[in-house]
Amino acid sequence: MPQSERESASALADLAELIRGRRSTNLFESRPVARQLILDAIEVARWAPNHRLTEPWRFYVIGPQTADELMLLAAEIEAEQKGEKARAARLARLRGVPGFIVLTVTRSGDALRQTEDYAACCCAAQNMMLYLWQAGVGVKWTTGDIVRDARFYRALGADPLAEQVVGFFWYGYPRIVAPPRRKDVQEIVAELP
Ligand SMILES: Cc1cc2nc3c(=O)[nH]c(=O)nc-3n(C[C@H](O)[C@H](O)[C@H](O)COP(=O)(O)O)c2cc1C
């Protein structure tokens, strides 16, 4: 095999390994992630495909003050739903997460465009997570009740009529990487003549 082909085969294998190896991260080390790395990941994320170049994504890089507000809100929602006893555990859990990003999609009056814009944002989210994974940083994409709460939008300074939350991303250096789980690929492929 010529050297250029060998190099590209190895680059392809590395890319496949990156994609396969990324795991949602639940438990994080306490060391912080550099703000610049997060900004770099977002710069790369936005090169995702997006129909009609709508660039429908908005990224909120959460600083410590807003993080505190969001954590208290998450604990408040937990207490509202499960009772006062649940508050402290929720807060402790979130205090163990080094950083947060919120991704929203701009709302459109057109249902098809909205679907496509959401799809584009999901592509951007994956770009962001892969970039960070390559840098050793794990992410968990979350969509719990908090992301549909008016107070969440208020904390972000986002207008819920103009944007919709796609994900509340938790990030940090992973403490544990969960084992991978996927169906056998034959179960999800139909090869047609
Ligand atoms: C749209 C979307 C929403 C998700 N919401 C949550 C969530 O609220 N909580 C959670 O623990 N994981 C959430 N996840 C992560 C999935 O549970 C995770 O991707 C799945 O278990 C596969 O694991 P992997 O990412 O390690 O391959 C979400 C993923 C997507 C794409």
The ligand as an SDF file (V2000), in Angstrom:
LIG
                    3D

 31 33  0  0  0  0  0  0  0  0999 V2000
  -31.4340   14.3940   22.4820 C   0  0  0  0  0  0  0  0  0  0  0  0
  -30.7300   13.6670   23.5950 C   0  0  0  0  0  0  0  0  0  0  0  0
  -31.1430   13.8510   24.8980 C   0  0  0  0  0  0  0  0  0  0  0  0
  -30.4900   13.2050   25.9500 C   0  0  0  0  0  0  0  0  0  0  0  0
  -30.9280   13.4540   27.2360 N   0  0  0  0  0  0  0  0  0  0  0  0
  -30.3350   12.8170   28.2560 C   0  0  0  0  0  0  0  0  0  0  0  0
  -30.7460   13.0650   29.5870 C   0  0  0  0  0  0  0  0  0  0  0  0
  -31.6450   13.8720   29.8450 O   0  0  0  0  0  0  0  0  0  0  0  0
  -30.1070   12.4000   30.5840 N   0  0  0  0  0  0  0  0  0  0  0  0
  -29.0980   11.5110   30.3330 C   0  0  0  0  0  0  0  0  0  0  0  0
  -28.5710   10.9140   31.2790 O   0  0  0  0  0  0  0  0  0  0  0  0
  -28.6610   11.2740   29.0790 N   0  0  0  0  0  0  0  0  0  0  0  0
  -29.2480   11.9010   28.0390 C   0  0  0  0  0  0  0  0  0  0  0  0
  -28.7890   11.7000   26.7460 N   0  0  0  0  0  0  0  0  0  0  0  0
  -27.6170   10.8340   26.5320 C   0  0  0  0  0  0  0  0  0  0  0  0
  -28.0130    9.4390   26.1290 C   0  0  0  0  0  0  0  0  0  0  0  0
  -28.6450    8.7930   27.2020 O   0  0  0  0  0  0  0  0  0  0  0  0
  -26.7570    8.6770   25.6730 C   0  0  0  0  0  0  0  0  0  0  0  0
  -26.2750    9.2740   24.4950 O   0  0  0  0  0  0  0  0  0  0  0  0
  -27.0480    7.2120   25.4350 C   0  0  0  0  0  0  0  0  0  0  0  0
  -27.2600    6.5330   26.6480 O   0  0  0  0  0  0  0  0  0  0  0  0
  -25.9120    6.5080   24.6950 C   0  0  0  0  0  0  0  0  0  0  0  0
  -24.7150    6.5970   25.4240 O   0  0  0  0  0  0  0  0  0  0  0  0
  -23.3830    7.1880   24.7380 P   0  0  0  0  0  0  0  0  0  0  0  0
  -23.6360    8.6560   24.4700 O   0  0  0  0  0  0  0  0  0  0  0  0
  -22.3130    6.9540   25.7440 O   0  0  0  0  0  0  0  0  0  0  0  0
  -23.1630    6.4230   23.4790 O   0  0  0  0  0  0  0  0  0  0  0  0
  -29.4120   12.3320   25.6810 C   0  0  0  0  0  0  0  0  0  0  0  0
  -28.9870   12.1610   24.3570 C   0  0  0  0  0  0  0  0  0  0  0  0
  -29.6260   12.8110   23.3330 C   0  0  0  0  0  0  0  0  0  0  0  0
  -29.1320   12.6230   21.9070 C   0  0  0  0  0  0  0  0  0  0  0  0
  1  2  1  0
  2  3  1  0
  2 30  2  0
  3  4  2  0
  4  5  1  0
  4 28  1  0
  5  6  2  0
  6  7  1  0
  6 13  1  0
  7  8  2  0
  7  9  1  0
  9 10  1  0
 10 11  2  0
 10 12  1  0
 12 13  2  0
 13 14  1  0
 14 15  1  0
 14 28  1  0
 15 16  1  0
 16 17  1  0
 16 18  1  0
 18 19  1  0
 18 20  1  0
 20 21  1  0
 20 22  1  0
 22 23  1  0
 23 24  1  0
 24 25  2  0
 24 26  1  0
 24 27  1  0
 28 29  2  0
 29 30  1  0
 30 31  1  0
M  END
$$$$
